[in-house]
């Protein structure tokens, strides 16, 4: 098992289901992504760098692409979600849409490739 798999296995069902949807969308865009950590959180990785991190807080779940530009580039697809500089907050009942996750991953991969 990898770091993200371990993280998912330790979550309650609703949170795990939401993150599994996010991970599936991310891997659809970056099927060659690996698993590791970024800034101490479980993350999908690309070319040895963190691509998309995951964190659970008391009041929300977080998607962290390690890039304010990646979040800003998908902001139009994330109407109604709480966005901070470089983070998307959501609930288990309302994960971010797949097209938003794919857009974030596309932009972050492009940053890593530069």
ABEGO torsion letter per residue (X at the ends): XBAAAAAAAABBAAAAAAAAAAAAAAAAABAABBBBBBGGBBBBBBGGBBABBBBBBAABBBBBAGBAAAAAAAAAAABGBBBBBGBBBBBAABBBBAAAAAAAAAAAAAAAAX
